[in-house]
Amino acid sequence: MPTLAPALLRALPSSSRPLAALADRLRDHRGHFALAETVAAARPYLLGGLYAALGGQMLVVTPTTDVAERTYSDLTYWLADKVEELALLRPYDEEIGSLDNPTERAARMAALGRLAAGEPSLVVAPLAALRQALAPPQVLREERIAIAEGGPLDFEATLAQLHRLGYRRVEVVSAAGEYAVRGGILDLFPPQQPLPVRIELWGDEVEEIRAFEIESQRSTQRLSSVSVDAWHEVLRDQTLRAHVQERATGEEGVISAVRAFLAAGHDIPTAWTSLAYAQPATLLDYFDARAVVVLEEPAILASLERAVEEERARGRMRTIAEAEGEGQLSVDEALIADVMLAGLEAPRPTLGSMEGALRARPLLTIPGGIEAEHPAWLPPALETYALGCANAEHFNRSIDLFLTAAREWLAAGETLAIVSTGATRIRELLRGAGLEPDQTPAHLHLRSVAGAGAALRAHLFVDHGSI
């Protein structure tokens, strides 16, 4: 675990009056605040510092999945002691018939389960994930199965509920989302568990719960209880299937294909969530009223939303026209996925439709270098805080240039913190240049402020990590 990150996070509010003031405002007020003059590389550190100071729940919305992945990766360094509270929520695949990645789905459902339960969470999600319909959070809360050692368990009812939640019955559990039955033993791999669990029954009572390794099938750790969250966001429920058929709109051939698809017993695709539930949710609905919502580069978010909608409309028209010309709007298993995806109208949330939810929460925007427009759905900022961040130099891959710059920074009384996977080698280079790294203290200030005639106290730290 990194040793420097916690000290740097604690130092951030005390070393930056604008950031400390912003944290106070976000803690005590609902409204829109802006954090200006930042750079992309610094934002995970700033967000980690705010989350460490505020606690609770936070949603960070980025323009793209790539940016979300980089932000999440950096946050795992800055918040390594809270990594169980971090989540990256990628958009679900909207292609009908696509294969799930069990690891990604487990991470997604575990994150949604934590949020639905009101647990502290920092979730990073791209715009595409925010603009997808989700199951209402109360569904996840109400459908969760709680199993405790020594408690009662209706075996047949539990198996029926696992099927309803989307789990797949197999001979031997080998991935998340599966369960297996052998006599009075139930093997189960819920999304929020790092390992599958083995539940042994004595009649209708849970005798023992243990985690076990998939490869060896050997038990590892005894557990007092386990919670089982849904595996599919759209439950296996006849009422939900009826909702999809009632609300489906589009070309006549597409509607026929949808009905045939459901009649064949296929699970309702996640892309049809907004058709299945009477009141589908958005990701914002999973966060409590005090959760901080962070929008990175809101003007870019607005531009991307417009571009995506325009491209989606053009793509739908092209696919339907091609299908009609080739006689593909018939119930054909080989072609049904593409046709339904293009032709079935499943409503999706927009940034405009979330305006009320955004106004009701503490909202932080981080503008980019050039914000050409103020989106109509974004309320005016009550206050703007400027930090004045700058990207680090690259030194043209020259060690000598780097060491020269390090000496200048330290001579000026700056705190120099270096985080690298090559930390050991960097320490050797610094010592060879007469620069001795400090031991990481419990508390530090990022920049020394000396009085008249006082000597500046510089700090040099080196830590192992990747940011």
N, C-alpha and C positions, 0 to 999 in steps of 0.2 A: 504494500500500500504506500502511496506517495507520502513523504514526510513534510514536504514544503507546502502543498496545496491548502491544508487547513489553516496554516498561519497566514498565508496570503489572502485567503477569503476573509478571515477575521480582520485583517488589516485594511481591507478595501473601504468599508464605510468610514472608519476613523481617519483614513488618509485622504478621503475625497468628500468635501462638504456637499457638493451637488448630489453625489450618490446617496449620502446619508439623508439629505433632505428628501430626495425622491423616495427612499425606502419608508420614511415616516409618512409621506403623503399616500403611498400605496397601501400602507397598513391601516390608515384611519379614514380614507376617503374613497368614494366611488366617483369615477370620472376619468377623463382622458388626459394622460401626461405623456410628454415626449422626451426621449433621451437622444440628444443630437451630438454630432461631431465624434462619432465612434467609427471604428473600422471593423470589418467582418471578423478578423482574427481575434479581436479583443472581446467580442460579444459573449462567447461562452463563459469567459471569466467574469464579466459583469453580471450575467444572468445567474451564474453560480453564487456570486456574492449576494445578490438580491434574494435568492431562494434561501440561502443559509441564514440571512437576517430575518426574513419574513416567515419562513416555514409554511405550513398549510399546503395549498395546491397552486400550481402554476401551469399554464399552457403557453407554449412558445410556437407560433405559426411562422413558418419560413416559406419563401416563394417556391422552392423546389425540393424534391426528395434528396438530391445530392447535398444541398445545404443543410437539410435536417439531419442527415447521417453524419456530416462533419461536426455539426453542433453537438449532437448526442455523444459522439466519440470524445470530443474535448471535455464535455461535462462529466464523463466517467472518470477523468483525471481530477477535475476540480472538486467533484463531490463523491470521491471514492468511498468515503465513510457513510454515504447515503445512497449507494448505488442501487439498493433494492427499491428505492423510491423513484428511480429514473426509468423512463420508457420512451422508446421511439415508436411512434404509431404511423406506419406506412399506409398508403391508401390500399384498400382491398382491390383485388383483380376483378374487373367488371366483365371480363370475357366469360360467357357461358360455357361451362364444361372444362374450365381451366383446372389444373391440379393444384391442390393446396400444398404449401411448404409447411409441414407440421411445426417446425421450430418457429417460423414467423407467426403462424396462427396462434400458437401457444403464448408467445410474447404479447400479441395483440389482445387476446381474450383475458390474459392475466392483468394487463394494464386497465382494460375496461372494468374488470371485476374489482380492482383496487379503487378505482374512481367511484364506481357505483356504491361501494361500501363506505365512501367518505374518507378514505385513508390518505395521508400526505403523499403527494405525487408531483413530480415535475415531468410533464409530457411534452415531447418535441414532435411536431407534426407538420408536414408540408400542406400547402393550400389544398391540394387535391384530396387529402384526407379530411380536411375540414368541410369540404363541399360534398361529402357523401352522407347519405342517410344511415342512421344506426337504429338498432333496437332501443326502445325506451329503457333507461337505466333501471326503472323499477322491475322490469322483466328479469334482468340479471340478478337483482336482489332477491326477488320472490322465488325464482327457480333454483337458486343455489342449494346444494345438498350439503348438510352438515353431518359429519359422522364422528362420533366420539367413542373412545375405548370405554367399555363397560355400559354403553348406552344401547337402546333398542334399535333394530334395523329390520324393516320389512323387506326381505330379500327381493321378492318378485316386484314390489312397487319400486324399489330402487333401480332394478334393471329396466323397468319401463321408463323411469325418469331419465336414466342415462341415454336411452334411445331418443327420448324427446329432446334432450339437450344437444343431440347431434353426435354422440359418441358411436364408435364403430366396434362391433363385437368381433373378436379374433380368437384364434387358438392360443397364441402367446403374445403378450403385449410387447411391442417393439418401438412404439412411437407415441408421442402425446396425442390425446384424443381417442385412445383405444381402451377397451376393457376385455377381460377374459374371465371365465367362470370355470372352476374345477371343484366340484363337490360344494363344501361350505366355505370356499375361498374365493374372494373377488379381487382380481388384480385390476388396477385402474391407474391411468396416467392423466391427472387433471392439468390444465394449462399452467396453474400457478405453482406447481411442484417441480423442483429440479430433477427429481427421480420419480418413477412410478411407485405406487403404494400397494401393499398386500394387506387385505382386510380379512381376518379369520373370524368366523362366526361360530358360536355355540348356540344352536337353535336360532332364536331371533335376537340374540345379544352379541354385540361386537366384543370378541375376546381379546383381539390384539390387532394393532396397526403398525406396519413396518414399511419403511422405504426399502427398495431393492434395486440392484444393478441389472440393467437390461441384458448385458452380455453373459453374466454368470447366473442370473436369476437368484442370486444370494441376497438375503436380507442384510441391511446395513445399520439402520437406525430405527429405534422404536419411537413412535409418535403417539401423543395423547389424543390427537384429533386431526381431522383433515376436512377442508372445505372443497367442494367440487363445483366449479363454475361452468357455465355453458361452453360448449365447444363450437357450436354454430350460432351466429347472431340471429338467424331466422329459425325458430324452433320447428320441430317436426310436429305440426299441429294442423288438424283438418280445417279449423276456422281460418288460419292464416292462408291456407291453400285456396280456400273459397274467396278470401279477400283479393288475392292476386287475380283470380279469374274475373271477379266482378269489376275490378278497377283497371284491368288491362285495356289499353287503347292503342289504335294503330291500324295498319292495313288488315283487311279481312283475313288474308292468308297468314299473317303474323299471329293474330288472335287464335286462329285454329291451331297453329303450331304450338302456342303456349299451352292451350288446353290439352293437347296430345302429350306434350312434355310432362305436365303435371299428372295426367292420367297414367303415364308409364311408371309413376312412383319415384321420379327423381326428386331430390331435395330442392327446396326453393333456393335459387341462387342468391347470394348476398346482394348482388346488384339490384334485386327486386325488393329490397327491404322497405322502401317507401310505399310499395304497393301492398305488402303483407300486413303492416301495422296501421291501425286507424290513426295513430298519432306518432309517426316516426320521430326519432330524436336526431339531434346533431351532436357533435363532440362537445360543444359548449354546454349542453344539457347535463353532461356527466360531472361538471365541476360545480362546487358549491358557490354560494353568492359572494363569498369573500375571496374566491380564487382570482389571482392576477392573470390577465390575458395579455400576452405580448405579441404584437404584430411586427415582424421585421419587414421594413421597406413597403409600407402600405400602398404606395403608388404603383409599385411593381406588382403587388398582389392584385390590384384592380385591373391592370393591363393584362396580366396572365389570365384572369377570369374571363375577360372579354375574348381574348384570343382562343381560349379553349372552347368556349361556347360557339364561336363562329366556325371553328374547325369541326366540332362535333356535328353541327347542323349540315355542313357540306358533306361530311363523311356519311351521315345517315342517308342523305338524298342520293348519293352515288351508289351506296350499297343496295338500297331498295330498287333503284332503277336497274341496276345490273341483275339483281335477282329476278325481277319481273321479266326482263328481256330473255333470261335463260330458263324461265319456268321453275325457279327454285323456291317459290313461296308455297311449298307443299311440305307435308310432314315427312322429311327425309332425315334419318339419323345422322348422316354424314355432313349435312349442310345446315342443320337446324340451329346450331350454336351461333354462327355468324348472322343468320337471318334474324333471329330473335333479338340479339344484341342491338342490331342496327334499327330494327323496326319497332320494338316495344318501348313505349314512352313511360319511363319510370321517373317521376318528379325527383329533383335533387335540390338541396338547399343552396342558396346563393349568399354572398356577403351582404347583399341588400336585405335579405330576409332575416339576417342575424343582427341587424342594427339595434333592435331593442335589447337583445341579450348582451351585446357589447356595451351599451350605455349603462346597463344595470350592474356592471362589475368594475373593479379597478382595472383600467386599461392603459397599457404602456405601448407606445409605438416607437420604433427605432428607425428613423428615416435613413434612406441611402444618401449618397453624395448629391444626387439631383432628384428632387421630388417635383416632377413637372405638374402634378395635379393633386388636388385634395379630393379624395373619393367622396361621393355624396353620402355614403353610408357611415362615414367616419365623423364623429362629433368633433368640434373644434377642441384643440388642446387647451386645458386650463393653465398649464405651466409647461415650460420647456427647460430642460436641464442640459447644459453643455459640458462635456468632459474633455475634449481635445485629445483623443487617442491618435496614435500614428503607428504605421507598420514598422517593424524592425528592419534594419538594413540587411542586405544579403552579403555584403562584403566581397562580392565577386569570387566566392569560394576561397578567399585568402585568409589563412589563420593569422597572419601578421596584421592585416587590417582589423580583424575582429579584436585581437589583443590590444591594439592601439586604442580602439574605440572603448574597450572595457576600462582601460586606465583613465581615459578622459571622463567617462561617466562617474567612476568611483571618486576621482579627484574633485568632481563637482558635488559630491555628497549624495549621489543617487543610490537607490537600491537596485542592484542588478540581480535578477533571478533567471537562471538558465534551466530550462526543462528539456531533456533530450534522452533518447534511448541509448545514446553514447555518453552517459553522465561520467562514467569512470575515466574515459579518455579525456574528456573536457577538463576534469579536475587535474589530471596530469599536466595538460597544456598550460592551465592557469598557474599551477605551482611552479612550472618551469619558467614562467614569465614573472615570477615573484608576486603572484596574486594568490593569496590563500583564502579559499572559500570558508565562510562562517558555518558554525553549527546552527541548525534551524532552531530558532527560539519558539517559545509558546506564543509570544506576541511580538509584533514588529510594526514599524511605520514605514510606508512605502517610500517616503522621501523625507530626509532630515530637514528640519527647519531650524536654522541657527540664529541666535540673537547676535547683536552687534559684538564683533570681536571674537565670537565663539567659533570653535573648529567644527567643520562639517563632519558628521559620522556616517561613513558609507557602509553599505552592506553588500556582500557577495554571496549568493547561494546557488547551489547546483543540485538538481534533483533528477531522478530517473522517471521518465514518463513520455507520453506522446501527445502533443497538442498541435 
